[in-house]
């Protein structure tokens, strides 16, 4: 199974989960340590990514791709950042 979150349709990886584990070396430096994939939701058919310490530069489009065997699904979402701070977090999902 592979789950990838990236900025828009580019190769700028925000979070990558592959072969049973996160792949932090593949992630853009700006997102290093700020994202978490909620693994409990995957078994329910839901892909949830949390982004911590939201910054105004996080504003924009995000692309999520999910592949398991021959099954593939993807989506594009728009994130609008209204404010930021050390306690801010975002959770978004693909069902």
Rosetta constraint file for C-alpha pairs under 8 A:
AtomPair CA 1 CA 17 HARMONIC 7.91 0.50
AtomPair CA 1 CA 18 HARMONIC 6.05 0.50
AtomPair CA 1 CA 19 HARMONIC 5.94 0.50
AtomPair CA 1 CA 20 HARMONIC 7.17 0.50
AtomPair CA 1 CA 66 HARMONIC 7.57 0.50
AtomPair CA 1 CA 67 HARMONIC 5.62 0.50
AtomPair CA 1 CA 68 HARMONIC 4.37 0.50
AtomPair CA 1 CA 69 HARMONIC 6.83 0.50
AtomPair CA 2 CA 16 HARMONIC 7.47 0.50
AtomPair CA 2 CA 17 HARMONIC 5.57 0.50
AtomPair CA 2 CA 18 HARMONIC 4.48 0.50
AtomPair CA 2 CA 19 HARMONIC 6.68 0.50
AtomPair CA 2 CA 65 HARMONIC 7.88 0.50
AtomPair CA 2 CA 66 HARMONIC 5.89 0.50
AtomPair CA 2 CA 67 HARMONIC 5.19 0.50
AtomPair CA 2 CA 68 HARMONIC 6.52 0.50
AtomPair CA 3 CA 16 HARMONIC 5.91 0.50
AtomPair CA 3 CA 17 HARMONIC 5.08 0.50
AtomPair CA 3 CA 18 HARMONIC 6.55 0.50
AtomPair CA 3 CA 64 HARMONIC 7.19 0.50
AtomPair CA 3 CA 65 HARMONIC 5.70 0.50
AtomPair CA 3 CA 66 HARMONIC 4.61 0.50
AtomPair CA 3 CA 67 HARMONIC 6.48 0.50
AtomPair CA 4 CA 13 HARMONIC 7.14 0.50
AtomPair CA 4 CA 14 HARMONIC 7.69 0.50
AtomPair CA 4 CA 15 HARMONIC 5.85 0.50
AtomPair CA 4 CA 16 HARMONIC 4.55 0.50
AtomPair CA 4 CA 17 HARMONIC 6.33 0.50
AtomPair CA 4 CA 63 HARMONIC 7.97 0.50
AtomPair CA 4 CA 64 HARMONIC 5.62 0.50
AtomPair CA 4 CA 65 HARMONIC 5.25 0.50
AtomPair CA 4 CA 66 HARMONIC 6.68 0.50
AtomPair CA 5 CA 13 HARMONIC 6.04 0.50
AtomPair CA 5 CA 14 HARMONIC 5.35 0.50
AtomPair CA 5 CA 15 HARMONIC 5.10 0.50
AtomPair CA 5 CA 16 HARMONIC 6.39 0.50
AtomPair CA 5 CA 62 HARMONIC 6.76 0.50
AtomPair CA 5 CA 63 HARMONIC 5.60 0.50
AtomPair CA 5 CA 64 HARMONIC 4.50 0.50
AtomPair CA 5 CA 65 HARMONIC 6.60 0.50
AtomPair CA 6 CA 10 HARMONIC 6.67 0.50
AtomPair CA 6 CA 11 HARMONIC 6.52 0.50
AtomPair CA 6 CA 12 HARMONIC 5.40 0.50
AtomPair CA 6 CA 13 HARMONIC 4.28 0.50
AtomPair CA 6 CA 14 HARMONIC 4.85 0.50
AtomPair CA 6 CA 15 HARMONIC 6.88 0.50
AtomPair CA 6 CA 62 HARMONIC 5.63 0.50
AtomPair CA 6 CA 63 HARMONIC 5.23 0.50
AtomPair CA 6 CA 64 HARMONIC 6.57 0.50
AtomPair CA 7 CA 11 HARMONIC 7.44 0.50
AtomPair CA 7 CA 12 HARMONIC 5.63 0.50
AtomPair CA 7 CA 13 HARMONIC 6.66 0.50
AtomPair CA 7 CA 14 HARMONIC 6.75 0.50
AtomPair CA 7 CA 60 HARMONIC 7.63 0.50
AtomPair CA 7 CA 61 HARMONIC 5.94 0.50
AtomPair CA 7 CA 62 HARMONIC 4.56 0.50
AtomPair CA 7 CA 63 HARMONIC 6.08 0.50
AtomPair CA 8 CA 60 HARMONIC 7.66 0.50
AtomPair CA 8 CA 61 HARMONIC 4.73 0.50
AtomPair CA 8 CA 62 HARMONIC 4.55 0.50
AtomPair CA 8 CA 63 HARMONIC 5.07 0.50
AtomPair CA 8 CA 76 HARMONIC 7.09 0.50
AtomPair CA 9 CA 62 HARMONIC 7.54 0.50
AtomPair CA 9 CA 63 HARMONIC 5.97 0.50
AtomPair CA 12 CA 27 HARMONIC 7.49 0.50
AtomPair CA 12 CA 28 HARMONIC 6.24 0.50
AtomPair CA 13 CA 26 HARMONIC 6.62 0.50
AtomPair CA 13 CA 27 HARMONIC 4.99 0.50
AtomPair CA 13 CA 28 HARMONIC 5.70 0.50
AtomPair CA 14 CA 27 HARMONIC 5.38 0.50
AtomPair CA 14 CA 28 HARMONIC 5.94 0.50
AtomPair CA 14 CA 31 HARMONIC 5.87 0.50
AtomPair CA 14 CA 35 HARMONIC 7.56 0.50
AtomPair CA 15 CA 22 HARMONIC 7.64 0.50
AtomPair CA 15 CA 23 HARMONIC 7.54 0.50
AtomPair CA 15 CA 24 HARMONIC 7.42 0.50
AtomPair CA 15 CA 26 HARMONIC 7.84 0.50
AtomPair CA 15 CA 27 HARMONIC 5.81 0.50
AtomPair CA 15 CA 31 HARMONIC 7.83 0.50
AtomPair CA 15 CA 35 HARMONIC 6.67 0.50
AtomPair CA 15 CA 36 HARMONIC 7.76 0.50
AtomPair CA 15 CA 37 HARMONIC 7.85 0.50
AtomPair CA 16 CA 22 HARMONIC 5.81 0.50
AtomPair CA 16 CA 23 HARMONIC 5.42 0.50
AtomPair CA 16 CA 24 HARMONIC 7.23 0.50
AtomPair CA 16 CA 26 HARMONIC 6.99 0.50
AtomPair CA 16 CA 27 HARMONIC 6.99 0.50
AtomPair CA 17 CA 21 HARMONIC 5.49 0.50
AtomPair CA 17 CA 22 HARMONIC 4.29 0.50
AtomPair CA 17 CA 23 HARMONIC 5.87 0.50
AtomPair CA 17 CA 37 HARMONIC 7.97 0.50
AtomPair CA 18 CA 22 HARMONIC 6.28 0.50
AtomPair CA 18 CA 23 HARMONIC 6.78 0.50
AtomPair CA 23 CA 27 HARMONIC 7.28 0.50
AtomPair CA 24 CA 32 HARMONIC 6.97 0.50
AtomPair CA 27 CA 31 HARMONIC 6.66 0.50
AtomPair CA 27 CA 32 HARMONIC 6.26 0.50
AtomPair CA 28 CA 32 HARMONIC 6.45 0.50
AtomPair CA 31 CA 35 HARMONIC 6.58 0.50
AtomPair CA 34 CA 51 HARMONIC 5.63 0.50
AtomPair CA 34 CA 52 HARMONIC 4.97 0.50
AtomPair CA 34 CA 53 HARMONIC 6.80 0.50
AtomPair CA 35 CA 49 HARMONIC 6.82 0.50
AtomPair CA 35 CA 50 HARMONIC 5.45 0.50
AtomPair CA 35 CA 51 HARMONIC 4.54 0.50
AtomPair CA 35 CA 52 HARMONIC 6.15 0.50
AtomPair CA 36 CA 49 HARMONIC 5.76 0.50
AtomPair CA 36 CA 50 HARMONIC 5.14 0.50
AtomPair CA 36 CA 51 HARMONIC 6.69 0.50
AtomPair CA 37 CA 47 HARMONIC 7.60 0.50
AtomPair CA 37 CA 48 HARMONIC 5.90 0.50
AtomPair CA 37 CA 49 HARMONIC 4.66 0.50
AtomPair CA 37 CA 50 HARMONIC 6.38 0.50
AtomPair CA 38 CA 42 HARMONIC 7.41 0.50
AtomPair CA 38 CA 47 HARMONIC 7.23 0.50
AtomPair CA 38 CA 48 HARMONIC 5.38 0.50
AtomPair CA 38 CA 49 HARMONIC 6.25 0.50
AtomPair CA 38 CA 50 HARMONIC 7.45 0.50
AtomPair CA 39 CA 43 HARMONIC 7.72 0.50
AtomPair CA 39 CA 47 HARMONIC 7.82 0.50
AtomPair CA 39 CA 48 HARMONIC 7.80 0.50
AtomPair CA 40 CA 44 HARMONIC 7.74 0.50
AtomPair CA 41 CA 45 HARMONIC 6.68 0.50
AtomPair CA 41 CA 46 HARMONIC 5.19 0.50
AtomPair CA 41 CA 47 HARMONIC 6.30 0.50
AtomPair CA 41 CA 48 HARMONIC 6.87 0.50
AtomPair CA 42 CA 46 HARMONIC 5.01 0.50
AtomPair CA 42 CA 47 HARMONIC 5.52 0.50
AtomPair CA 42 CA 48 HARMONIC 7.83 0.50
AtomPair CA 45 CA 95 HARMONIC 6.15 0.50
AtomPair CA 46 CA 93 HARMONIC 6.61 0.50
AtomPair CA 46 CA 94 HARMONIC 5.74 0.50
AtomPair CA 46 CA 95 HARMONIC 4.55 0.50
AtomPair CA 47 CA 93 HARMONIC 5.16 0.50
AtomPair CA 47 CA 94 HARMONIC 4.90 0.50
AtomPair CA 47 CA 95 HARMONIC 6.33 0.50
AtomPair CA 48 CA 91 HARMONIC 6.65 0.50
AtomPair CA 48 CA 92 HARMONIC 5.58 0.50
AtomPair CA 48 CA 93 HARMONIC 4.13 0.50
AtomPair CA 48 CA 94 HARMONIC 6.52 0.50
AtomPair CA 49 CA 91 HARMONIC 5.73 0.50
AtomPair CA 49 CA 92 HARMONIC 5.56 0.50
AtomPair CA 49 CA 93 HARMONIC 6.23 0.50
AtomPair CA 50 CA 89 HARMONIC 6.86 0.50
AtomPair CA 50 CA 90 HARMONIC 5.44 0.50
AtomPair CA 50 CA 91 HARMONIC 4.34 0.50
AtomPair CA 50 CA 92 HARMONIC 6.53 0.50
AtomPair CA 51 CA 89 HARMONIC 5.58 0.50
AtomPair CA 51 CA 90 HARMONIC 5.12 0.50
AtomPair CA 51 CA 91 HARMONIC 6.48 0.50
AtomPair CA 52 CA 87 HARMONIC 7.74 0.50
AtomPair CA 52 CA 88 HARMONIC 6.25 0.50
AtomPair CA 52 CA 89 HARMONIC 4.35 0.50
AtomPair CA 52 CA 90 HARMONIC 6.49 0.50
AtomPair CA 53 CA 84 HARMONIC 7.01 0.50
AtomPair CA 53 CA 85 HARMONIC 6.07 0.50
AtomPair CA 53 CA 86 HARMONIC 5.06 0.50
AtomPair CA 53 CA 87 HARMONIC 6.22 0.50
AtomPair CA 53 CA 88 HARMONIC 5.16 0.50
AtomPair CA 53 CA 89 HARMONIC 5.79 0.50
AtomPair CA 54 CA 58 HARMONIC 6.59 0.50
AtomPair CA 54 CA 81 HARMONIC 7.68 0.50
AtomPair CA 54 CA 83 HARMONIC 7.84 0.50
AtomPair CA 54 CA 84 HARMONIC 5.32 0.50
AtomPair CA 54 CA 85 HARMONIC 6.62 0.50
AtomPair CA 54 CA 86 HARMONIC 7.66 0.50
AtomPair CA 54 CA 88 HARMONIC 5.64 0.50
AtomPair CA 54 CA 89 HARMONIC 5.87 0.50
AtomPair CA 54 CA 90 HARMONIC 7.21 0.50
AtomPair CA 55 CA 59 HARMONIC 7.69 0.50
AtomPair CA 55 CA 81 HARMONIC 7.44 0.50
AtomPair CA 55 CA 83 HARMONIC 7.47 0.50
AtomPair CA 55 CA 84 HARMONIC 5.26 0.50
AtomPair CA 55 CA 85 HARMONIC 7.30 0.50
AtomPair CA 56 CA 81 HARMONIC 5.84 0.50
AtomPair CA 56 CA 82 HARMONIC 7.68 0.50
AtomPair CA 56 CA 83 HARMONIC 6.83 0.50
AtomPair CA 56 CA 84 HARMONIC 6.55 0.50
AtomPair CA 58 CA 79 HARMONIC 7.56 0.50
AtomPair CA 58 CA 81 HARMONIC 7.02 0.50
AtomPair CA 59 CA 78 HARMONIC 7.84 0.50
AtomPair CA 59 CA 79 HARMONIC 5.36 0.50
AtomPair CA 59 CA 80 HARMONIC 5.21 0.50
AtomPair CA 59 CA 81 HARMONIC 5.24 0.50
AtomPair CA 60 CA 78 HARMONIC 5.57 0.50
AtomPair CA 60 CA 79 HARMONIC 5.17 0.50
AtomPair CA 60 CA 80 HARMONIC 6.49 0.50
AtomPair CA 61 CA 76 HARMONIC 6.78 0.50
AtomPair CA 61 CA 77 HARMONIC 5.60 0.50
AtomPair CA 61 CA 78 HARMONIC 4.42 0.50
AtomPair CA 61 CA 79 HARMONIC 6.07 0.50
AtomPair CA 62 CA 76 HARMONIC 5.69 0.50
AtomPair CA 62 CA 77 HARMONIC 5.30 0.50
AtomPair CA 62 CA 78 HARMONIC 6.30 0.50
AtomPair CA 62 CA 79 HARMONIC 7.34 0.50
AtomPair CA 63 CA 74 HARMONIC 7.26 0.50
AtomPair CA 63 CA 75 HARMONIC 5.84 0.50
AtomPair CA 63 CA 76 HARMONIC 4.48 0.50
AtomPair CA 63 CA 77 HARMONIC 6.45 0.50
AtomPair CA 64 CA 74 HARMONIC 5.40 0.50
AtomPair CA 64 CA 75 HARMONIC 5.42 0.50
AtomPair CA 64 CA 76 HARMONIC 6.44 0.50
AtomPair CA 64 CA 94 HARMONIC 7.54 0.50
AtomPair CA 65 CA 72 HARMONIC 7.40 0.50
AtomPair CA 65 CA 73 HARMONIC 6.02 0.50
AtomPair CA 65 CA 74 HARMONIC 4.33 0.50
AtomPair CA 65 CA 75 HARMONIC 6.78 0.50
AtomPair CA 66 CA 72 HARMONIC 5.63 0.50
AtomPair CA 66 CA 73 HARMONIC 5.29 0.50
AtomPair CA 66 CA 74 HARMONIC 6.04 0.50
AtomPair CA 67 CA 71 HARMONIC 5.69 0.50
AtomPair CA 67 CA 72 HARMONIC 4.47 0.50
AtomPair CA 67 CA 73 HARMONIC 6.65 0.50
AtomPair CA 68 CA 72 HARMONIC 6.59 0.50
AtomPair CA 74 CA 94 HARMONIC 7.98 0.50
AtomPair CA 75 CA 94 HARMONIC 7.12 0.50
AtomPair CA 84 CA 88 HARMONIC 6.12 0.50
